[in-house]
Amino acid sequence: MAVTLSATLAANEDIDRRRRAGERVLHLAFGEAGLPVHPALRDKLAAASERNGYGPVAGTSGLRAAAAGYWTRRGLPTDPDLVVSGPGSKSLLYGLLLAIGGDIVLPMPSWVSYAAQADLVGARPILVPAPPGEGGVPDPDLVAEEVRRARAAGRTVSSLLVTLPDNPTGRLATPETVARLVDVARELDLTIISDEIYRDLVHDPALPYTSPADLAPERTLVTTGLSKSLALGGWRIGVARLPEGGHDLRARLLAVASEIWSAPAAPVQEAAAYAFGDPPELTERIASSRRLHGVVARAVHERFVAAGARVDAPQGGFYLYPDLSHLRLGGSAELTKILLEEHGIGVLPGHAFGDDPAAARVRVAVSLLYGDTAEERMAALASPDPLRLPWIAQNLDFLTTGLRELSLTRRGTAGALAATPSHG
């Protein structure tokens, strides 16, 4: 089995090397939340620093109860006994793939680690395009056809996965699409994995949000964590809400967890239990983060639109997925290389997300534009108009210039081709 470094982590390390070497690179390639730790969380972690025992595999009772309360307040009544914690939702997703077994249906495009994890556990992902204008969900009309075809060929297809809202597109599937997908899952007896780590970062709180667990609690498991909403990526903590009656699945997941990570870090669990309680100071921080992500993502969206890209407006998280095929500079790998090496703009190629390599689509993450220091990032959080802060304005100007030069490169290439004498 050929295993390579995750595309997001590889790009982050490459850009860091380039920056250390003195290159000016606009870092739009990494899904880091880009914000400081809230002092209250730092205090909770420090207070629990001497808790060095392993603890229960599923996580402490306090954390599981807090996570159950988190979901219950969002309309999903939750039994703490059906909550499992792990060192990040990414680890939990891997454990769940092992515990569920069989092949899995994924949206195309989708986060780079879903298909990679499926490969690692010996499953074969079935990539199904998302409906036009949406992201994070496989098109319900195509799922049934693909699953029946795979099963007719002797494959065991057990699950499908959605991301609400989505990485890489920044879009949120409509309640209607989610409902149609749930109907297909029931018809085909598929377990639904709903990755909702960006749920609290939907830019417009009035935008309708439907989790598959709202409609099919008996077959939906939900994962989330604190790495995005509270910028705790390095703390590695996540939780999974298992389906109603999912005690057998819980036993299988805990068996996997016991052999891979034993138990989540005890001090981090204490801080996470506090965070999942939705204390006012943290809900205020999340609201400020959500506003900042939305403002900057929309500003970046405007610049790609001005450059002629086809790109849906972002609705959640800190991502966009522009299509620059009109420039005819090659597929996603070629475009990514040109942007980085000739214009100092680091993005991720769409093919890393399972997309067609010939399509000139790239994933753009805006969350590292907020500043290079904790002071700058806090200023961005607090500012009523973060786009006017000098460092953010400079980053946006750099992006505008790079995209303009990229378009001029295309026109220059076209002109050169037109001027080339024919030898036919």
URZIMO-V93821 format. One record per pair of residues at least 6 apart in sequence whose ideal C-beta (glycine too) atoms are under 7 Angstrom apart, sorted by sequence separation. I is the first residue (numbers start at 1). J is the second residue. D is the distance in Angstrom with one decimal. If there is no record, write none. Layout:
i=I j=J d=D
i=I j=J d=D
This chain:
i=19 j=25 d=5.7
i=58 j=64 d=6.6
i=72 j=78 d=5.4
i=86 j=92 d=4.2
i=118 j=124 d=7.0
i=130 j=136 d=6.7
i=151 j=157 d=6.0
i=165 j=171 d=6.4
i=226 j=232 d=4.3
i=227 j=233 d=3.9
i=305 j=311 d=6.4
i=314 j=320 d=5.3
i=329 j=335 d=5.4
i=339 j=345 d=4.3
i=340 j=346 d=5.3
i=351 j=357 d=4.0
i=355 j=361 d=5.7
i=370 j=376 d=6.9
i=371 j=377 d=4.4
i=380 j=386 d=4.7
i=383 j=389 d=5.8
i=386 j=392 d=5.6
i=387 j=393 d=6.5
i=18 j=25 d=5.2
i=71 j=78 d=4.3
i=97 j=104 d=6.8
i=118 j=125 d=4.4
i=130 j=137 d=5.8
i=150 j=157 d=5.2
i=165 j=172 d=4.0
i=185 j=192 d=5.2
i=202 j=209 d=6.3
i=213 j=220 d=4.1
i=242 j=249 d=5.7
i=275 j=282 d=5.8
i=304 j=311 d=5.1
i=370 j=377 d=4.9
i=84 j=92 d=6.9
i=106 j=114 d=5.2
i=130 j=138 d=6.6
i=131 j=139 d=4.8
i=164 j=172 d=6.2
i=212 j=220 d=4.4
i=242 j=250 d=5.5
i=339 j=347 d=5.8
i=371 j=379 d=7.0
i=86 j=95 d=6.6
i=106 j=115 d=6.1
i=130 j=139 d=6.3
i=164 j=173 d=6.0
i=213 j=222 d=5.3
i=226 j=235 d=6.9
i=311 j=320 d=5.7
i=329 j=338 d=5.9
i=350 j=359 d=5.9
i=371 j=380 d=5.7
i=380 j=389 d=6.0
i=387 j=396 d=7.0
i=15 j=25 d=5.2
i=68 j=78 d=4.0
i=115 j=125 d=4.5
i=128 j=138 d=3.5
i=129 j=139 d=5.7
i=147 j=157 d=5.0
i=301 j=311 d=6.2
i=311 j=321 d=6.6
i=353 j=363 d=6.2
i=370 j=380 d=4.2
i=379 j=389 d=6.3
i=68 j=79 d=6.6
i=114 j=125 d=7.0
i=128 j=139 d=5.9
i=162 j=173 d=6.8
i=211 j=222 d=6.5
i=226 j=237 d=5.9
i=311 j=322 d=3.9
i=324 j=335 d=6.0
i=336 j=347 d=5.8
i=350 j=361 d=3.6
i=15 j=27 d=5.3
i=68 j=80 d=4.3
i=225 j=237 d=6.1
i=301 j=313 d=5.6
i=311 j=323 d=6.5
i=336 j=348 d=6.9
i=350 j=362 d=5.9
i=380 j=392 d=6.4
i=129 j=142 d=6.7
i=225 j=238 d=3.5
i=301 j=314 d=6.0
i=309 j=322 d=4.0
i=310 j=323 d=4.3
i=336 j=349 d=4.3
i=349 j=362 d=6.0
i=350 j=363 d=6.7
i=15 j=29 d=6.1
i=104 j=118 d=5.5
i=128 j=142 d=4.9
i=224 j=238 d=6.8
i=225 j=239 d=6.9
i=309 j=323 d=6.1
i=348 j=362 d=6.3
i=65 j=80 d=4.7
i=68 j=83 d=5.5
i=128 j=143 d=5.5
i=196 j=211 d=6.4
i=223 j=238 d=6.3
i=224 j=239 d=6.1
i=298 j=313 d=6.9
i=309 j=324 d=5.1
i=347 j=362 d=4.3
i=348 j=363 d=4.3
i=376 j=391 d=5.7
i=64 j=80 d=4.3
i=67 j=83 d=4.9
i=298 j=314 d=6.7
i=304 j=320 d=6.7
i=333 j=349 d=5.0
i=347 j=363 d=6.4
i=12 j=29 d=6.5
i=143 j=160 d=6.5
i=194 j=211 d=5.7
i=223 j=240 d=4.9
i=297 j=314 d=4.2
i=332 j=349 d=3.6
i=347 j=364 d=5.4
i=11 j=29 d=4.1
i=12 j=30 d=4.3
i=128 j=146 d=5.6
i=194 j=212 d=5.0
i=222 j=240 d=7.0
i=304 j=322 d=4.4
i=308 j=326 d=5.3
i=332 j=350 d=4.1
i=333 j=351 d=6.4
i=11 j=30 d=6.5
i=61 j=80 d=7.0
i=64 j=83 d=4.2
i=104 j=123 d=5.8
i=106 j=125 d=4.9
i=108 j=127 d=4.1
i=194 j=213 d=6.3
i=221 j=240 d=6.0
i=222 j=241 d=4.3
i=301 j=320 d=5.6
i=332 j=351 d=4.9
i=97 j=117 d=5.7
i=103 j=123 d=5.0
i=106 j=126 d=6.9
i=108 j=128 d=6.1
i=126 j=146 d=5.3
i=192 j=212 d=4.6
i=221 j=241 d=6.3
i=300 j=320 d=6.2
i=371 j=391 d=5.5
i=64 j=85 d=6.7
i=97 j=118 d=6.2
i=102 j=123 d=6.5
i=103 j=124 d=4.8
i=104 j=125 d=5.7
i=105 j=126 d=4.7
i=106 j=127 d=5.4
i=107 j=128 d=6.5
i=108 j=129 d=5.0
i=221 j=242 d=5.1
i=297 j=318 d=5.7
i=8 j=30 d=5.9
i=63 j=85 d=5.5
i=103 j=125 d=7.0
i=108 j=130 d=6.8
i=138 j=160 d=6.4
i=221 j=243 d=5.5
i=370 j=392 d=6.7
i=8 j=31 d=6.1
i=90 j=113 d=6.1
i=94 j=117 d=4.9
i=98 j=121 d=5.2
i=103 j=126 d=6.1
i=105 j=128 d=5.8
i=107 j=130 d=4.8
i=220 j=243 d=5.8
i=297 j=320 d=6.3
i=332 j=355 d=6.7
i=369 j=392 d=5.9
i=93 j=117 d=6.3
i=97 j=121 d=4.8
i=126 j=150 d=6.0
i=192 j=216 d=6.4
i=219 j=243 d=5.7
i=293 j=317 d=6.7
i=333 j=357 d=6.5
i=59 j=84 d=6.6
i=137 j=162 d=4.7
i=160 j=185 d=6.2
i=199 j=224 d=6.6
i=218 j=243 d=5.6
i=221 j=246 d=6.9
i=293 j=318 d=4.5
i=332 j=357 d=6.1
i=335 j=360 d=4.7
i=58 j=84 d=4.8
i=59 j=85 d=2.9
i=97 j=123 d=6.3
i=136 j=162 d=5.7
i=194 j=220 d=5.8
i=196 j=222 d=5.5
i=197 j=223 d=6.9
i=217 j=243 d=6.4
i=218 j=244 d=5.0
i=331 j=357 d=4.9
i=336 j=362 d=5.9
i=369 j=395 d=4.6
i=58 j=85 d=6.5
i=136 j=163 d=3.9
i=192 j=219 d=5.8
i=196 j=223 d=6.9
i=197 j=224 d=5.0
i=201 j=228 d=6.1
i=217 j=244 d=4.8
i=218 j=245 d=6.5
i=237 j=264 d=6.0
i=331 j=358 d=4.5
i=332 j=359 d=6.3
i=335 j=362 d=6.2
i=136 j=164 d=5.7
i=191 j=219 d=5.6
i=192 j=220 d=4.4
i=193 j=221 d=5.8
i=194 j=222 d=4.8
i=195 j=223 d=5.3
i=196 j=224 d=5.1
i=197 j=225 d=5.4
i=201 j=229 d=5.8
i=331 j=359 d=6.4
i=332 j=360 d=6.0
i=107 j=136 d=5.8
i=136 j=165 d=6.4
i=200 j=229 d=4.3
i=331 j=360 d=6.1
i=332 j=361 d=5.7
i=107 j=137 d=5.5
i=136 j=166 d=3.0
i=160 j=190 d=5.1
i=162 j=192 d=6.8
i=164 j=194 d=6.3
i=172 j=202 d=6.1
i=182 j=212 d=5.3
i=186 j=216 d=6.5
i=197 j=227 d=7.0
i=198 j=228 d=5.6
i=330 j=360 d=6.8
i=332 j=362 d=6.0
i=107 j=138 d=4.6
i=124 j=155 d=6.9
i=126 j=157 d=6.7
i=135 j=166 d=3.7
i=159 j=190 d=5.7
i=167 j=198 d=6.9
i=185 j=216 d=6.5
i=197 j=228 d=5.3
i=237 j=268 d=4.9
i=329 j=360 d=6.6
i=106 j=138 d=6.8
i=158 j=190 d=6.8
i=159 j=191 d=4.3
i=160 j=192 d=5.9
i=161 j=193 d=4.5
i=162 j=194 d=5.3
i=163 j=195 d=4.6
i=164 j=196 d=5.4
i=178 j=210 d=4.7
i=237 j=269 d=6.8
i=105 j=138 d=5.5
i=136 j=169 d=6.8
i=158 j=191 d=6.1
i=165 j=198 d=4.9
i=175 j=208 d=5.1
i=182 j=215 d=4.6
i=235 j=268 d=5.0
i=327 j=360 d=6.8
i=135 j=169 d=3.0
i=159 j=193 d=5.9
i=161 j=195 d=6.7
i=178 j=212 d=5.9
i=182 j=216 d=4.7
i=185 j=219 d=6.2
i=325 j=359 d=6.3
i=136 j=171 d=6.6
i=164 j=199 d=6.5
i=172 j=207 d=6.3
i=175 j=210 d=3.8
i=237 j=272 d=4.6
i=325 j=360 d=4.4
i=135 j=171 d=3.6
i=137 j=173 d=4.2
i=179 j=215 d=6.0
i=323 j=359 d=6.9
i=324 j=360 d=4.7
i=134 j=171 d=5.5
i=136 j=173 d=5.5
i=140 j=177 d=6.7
i=165 j=202 d=5.9
i=172 j=209 d=7.0
i=323 j=360 d=6.4
i=105 j=143 d=5.8
i=143 j=181 d=6.9
i=323 j=361 d=4.7
i=134 j=173 d=5.1
i=322 j=361 d=7.0
i=134 j=174 d=6.6
i=137 j=177 d=5.7
i=140 j=180 d=4.0
i=144 j=184 d=5.2
i=321 j=361 d=6.1
i=322 j=362 d=6.3
i=105 j=146 d=6.8
i=137 j=178 d=6.8
i=140 j=181 d=4.5
i=143 j=184 d=5.1
i=147 j=188 d=5.3
i=105 j=147 d=6.5
i=321 j=363 d=5.8
i=322 j=364 d=6.4
i=134 j=177 d=6.0
i=144 j=187 d=6.9
i=137 j=181 d=5.8
i=140 j=184 d=4.9
i=144 j=188 d=6.4
i=319 j=363 d=6.4
i=320 j=364 d=4.5
i=230 j=275 d=5.9
i=319 j=364 d=6.6
i=131 j=177 d=5.9
i=226 j=272 d=6.1
i=319 j=365 d=5.6
i=103 j=150 d=6.6
i=114 j=161 d=6.0
i=164 j=211 d=6.6
i=318 j=365 d=5.7
i=318 j=366 d=4.9
i=226 j=275 d=5.6
i=318 j=367 d=4.0
i=162 j=212 d=6.5
i=103 j=155 d=5.5
i=105 j=157 d=6.8
i=111 j=163 d=6.5
i=230 j=282 d=6.6
i=103 j=156 d=6.3
i=110 j=163 d=6.6
i=102 j=156 d=4.2
i=103 j=157 d=4.7
i=345 j=399 d=6.5
i=102 j=157 d=5.9
i=103 j=158 d=6.9
i=104 j=159 d=4.7
i=105 j=160 d=3.8
i=106 j=161 d=5.5
i=107 j=162 d=6.8
i=230 j=285 d=6.9
i=102 j=158 d=3.1
i=104 j=160 d=6.6
i=111 j=167 d=5.0
i=230 j=286 d=6.7
i=101 j=158 d=5.9
i=102 j=159 d=6.7
i=104 j=161 d=6.1
i=111 j=168 d=7.0
i=229 j=286 d=5.1
i=345 j=402 d=4.7
i=100 j=158 d=5.4
i=344 j=402 d=6.4
i=100 j=159 d=5.3
i=109 j=168 d=5.5
i=343 j=402 d=3.8
i=109 j=169 d=7.0
i=229 j=289 d=6.9
i=343 j=405 d=5.8
i=343 j=406 d=5.8
i=300 j=364 d=6.4
i=300 j=366 d=5.0
i=339 j=406 d=6.8
i=338 j=406 d=7.0
i=297 j=366 d=5.0
i=296 j=366 d=4.8
i=296 j=369 d=5.8
i=293 j=367 d=6.6
i=292 j=370 d=6.7
i=327 j=406 d=6.7
i=327 j=407 d=6.7
i=329 j=410 d=6.2
i=328 j=410 d=6.6
i=327 j=410 d=4.1
i=200 j=286 d=5.4
i=203 j=290 d=6.3
i=201 j=289 d=6.9
i=292 j=380 d=5.9
i=299 j=387 d=5.6
i=201 j=290 d=5.2
i=228 j=317 d=6.8
i=292 j=381 d=5.8
i=203 j=293 d=6.9
i=296 j=386 d=6.6
i=100 j=191 d=5.7
i=203 j=294 d=3.5
i=295 j=386 d=5.8
i=201 j=293 d=6.0
i=289 j=381 d=6.8
i=295 j=387 d=6.5
i=288 j=381 d=4.9
i=303 j=396 d=6.7
i=292 j=386 d=5.8
i=296 j=392 d=6.9
i=303 j=399 d=5.5
i=307 j=403 d=3.9
i=96 j=193 d=6.3
i=299 j=396 d=5.9
i=303 j=400 d=5.3
i=307 j=404 d=7.0
i=300 j=399 d=6.8
i=304 j=403 d=6.9
i=308 j=407 d=6.6
i=303 j=403 d=6.1
i=307 j=407 d=5.7
i=93 j=195 d=6.9
i=8 j=112 d=5.9
i=7 j=112 d=4.8
i=6 j=112 d=6.0
i=89 j=195 d=6.9
i=6 j=113 d=6.2
i=89 j=197 d=5.6
i=207 j=315 d=6.4
i=6 j=116 d=6.9
i=203 j=314 d=7.0
i=203 j=315 d=5.9
i=202 j=315 d=6.6
i=203 j=316 d=5.9
i=202 j=316 d=4.3
i=201 j=316 d=5.4
i=201 j=317 d=5.2
i=3 j=120 d=7.0
i=198 j=316 d=5.3
i=198 j=317 d=4.2
i=96 j=221 d=6.7
i=170 j=297 d=6.5
i=93 j=223 d=6.1
i=92 j=223 d=5.4
i=89 j=223 d=4.3
i=76 j=211 d=6.7
i=89 j=224 d=6.1
i=31 j=167 d=6.2
i=89 j=225 d=4.1
i=76 j=213 d=5.4
i=88 j=225 d=5.9
i=76 j=214 d=6.9
i=75 j=214 d=6.5
i=88 j=227 d=6.8
i=171 j=312 d=5.7
i=169 j=312 d=6.6
i=172 j=315 d=4.6
i=96 j=240 d=6.8
i=170 j=314 d=3.5
i=171 j=315 d=5.5
i=172 j=316 d=5.3
i=170 j=315 d=6.2
i=92 j=238 d=5.1
i=170 j=316 d=6.2
i=91 j=238 d=6.9
i=170 j=317 d=5.6
i=88 j=236 d=4.4
i=92 j=240 d=4.7
i=87 j=236 d=4.3
i=88 j=237 d=6.5
i=89 j=238 d=3.3
i=170 j=319 d=4.0
i=87 j=237 d=6.7
i=88 j=238 d=4.7
i=99 j=249 d=6.0
i=165 j=315 d=5.8
i=167 j=317 d=6.1
i=169 j=319 d=6.7
i=170 j=320 d=5.3
i=165 j=316 d=3.0
i=168 j=319 d=5.4
i=170 j=321 d=6.8
i=85 j=237 d=6.9
i=86 j=238 d=5.5
i=165 j=317 d=5.6
i=167 j=319 d=5.3
i=169 j=321 d=4.3
i=85 j=238 d=6.9
i=99 j=252 d=3.9
i=168 j=321 d=5.0
i=85 j=239 d=5.0
i=99 j=253 d=4.4
i=83 j=239 d=5.8
i=84 j=240 d=4.9
i=96 j=253 d=6.3
i=99 j=256 d=5.6
i=83 j=241 d=5.9
i=84 j=242 d=6.8
i=95 j=253 d=5.4
i=98 j=256 d=4.8
i=82 j=241 d=6.6
i=82 j=242 d=4.3
i=95 j=256 d=4.4
i=95 j=257 d=5.5
i=78 j=241 d=5.5
i=82 j=246 d=5.8
i=76 j=241 d=6.9
i=95 j=260 d=6.7
i=84 j=250 d=6.5
i=82 j=250 d=6.4
i=84 j=253 d=5.7
i=71 j=241 d=5.5
i=84 j=254 d=6.8
i=91 j=261 d=6.1
i=86 j=257 d=6.1
i=67 j=239 d=4.3
i=87 j=261 d=5.2
i=86 j=261 d=6.1
i=87 j=264 d=5.3
i=86 j=264 d=5.9
i=87 j=265 d=6.9
i=85 j=264 d=5.0
i=133 j=312 d=5.9
i=85 j=269 d=6.6
i=168 j=353 d=5.1
i=41 j=230 d=6.8
i=38 j=230 d=6.7
i=33 j=227 d=6.7
i=37 j=231 d=6.7
i=33 j=228 d=5.4
i=36 j=231 d=7.0
i=37 j=232 d=6.8
i=168 j=363 d=3.8
i=35 j=231 d=4.1
i=58 j=254 d=5.9
i=34 j=231 d=7.0
i=57 j=254 d=5.0
i=33 j=231 d=3.7
i=33 j=233 d=6.4
i=57 j=257 d=5.2
i=32 j=233 d=6.0
i=57 j=258 d=4.9
i=57 j=262 d=6.8
i=59 j=264 d=5.7
i=73 j=278 d=6.6
i=57 j=263 d=5.5
i=63 j=269 d=4.7
i=70 j=276 d=4.3
i=56 j=263 d=6.4
i=66 j=273 d=4.3
i=69 j=276 d=6.9
i=54 j=262 d=5.6
i=55 j=263 d=4.7
i=69 j=277 d=6.6
i=70 j=278 d=6.6
i=54 j=263 d=4.6
i=60 j=269 d=5.1
i=63 j=272 d=5.6
i=67 j=276 d=4.9
i=59 j=269 d=6.0
i=63 j=273 d=4.3
i=66 j=276 d=3.9
i=55 j=266 d=5.3
i=62 j=273 d=4.6
i=66 j=277 d=5.1
i=109 j=321 d=6.9
i=53 j=266 d=6.2
i=52 j=266 d=6.5
i=51 j=266 d=4.1
i=51 j=267 d=5.5
i=48 j=266 d=6.8
i=49 j=267 d=5.3
i=48 j=267 d=4.0
i=51 j=270 d=6.7
i=45 j=267 d=5.4
i=48 j=270 d=3.7
i=45 j=268 d=6.7
i=48 j=271 d=6.9
i=44 j=270 d=5.8
i=45 j=271 d=4.5
i=44 j=271 d=4.1
i=127 j=354 d=4.9
i=41 j=271 d=5.1
i=44 j=274 d=4.9
i=41 j=275 d=6.3
i=115 j=354 d=5.7
i=112 j=352 d=5.1
i=40 j=281 d=5.5
i=109 j=350 d=6.0
i=112 j=353 d=5.9
i=40 j=282 d=6.9
i=111 j=353 d=6.9
i=38 j=281 d=6.9
i=110 j=353 d=6.0
i=38 j=282 d=6.2
i=109 j=353 d=3.5
i=110 j=354 d=5.9
i=109 j=354 d=5.5
i=108 j=354 d=4.9
i=109 j=355 d=4.5
i=38 j=285 d=5.1
i=108 j=355 d=6.4
i=106 j=354 d=6.9
i=35 j=289 d=5.9
i=28 j=345 d=6.4
i=29 j=346 d=4.2
i=26 j=344 d=6.0
i=28 j=346 d=5.7
i=29 j=347 d=5.5
i=25 j=344 d=5.1
i=26 j=345 d=5.0
i=27 j=346 d=5.3
i=28 j=347 d=5.1
i=29 j=348 d=5.1
i=24 j=344 d=5.1
i=26 j=346 d=6.5
i=23 j=344 d=6.8
i=25 j=346 d=5.3
i=15 j=346 d=4.7
i=34 j=367 d=3.7
i=31 j=365 d=5.1
i=33 j=367 d=5.6
i=34 j=368 d=4.9
i=11 j=346 d=6.4
i=30 j=365 d=5.9
i=32 j=367 d=6.0
i=35 j=370 d=6.8
i=28 j=364 d=4.8
i=29 j=365 d=6.5
i=32 j=368 d=6.0
i=34 j=370 d=5.1
i=11 j=348 d=5.8
i=28 j=365 d=5.6
i=28 j=366 d=6.7
i=30 j=368 d=6.3
i=36 j=374 d=4.7
i=8 j=348 d=6.5
i=7 j=348 d=5.9
i=27 j=368 d=4.5
i=36 j=377 d=5.6
i=35 j=377 d=5.4
i=36 j=378 d=6.0
i=34 j=377 d=6.6
i=7 j=352 d=3.9
i=35 j=381 d=6.5
i=26 j=395 d=6.1
i=26 j=398 d=5.3
i=26 j=399 d=5.9
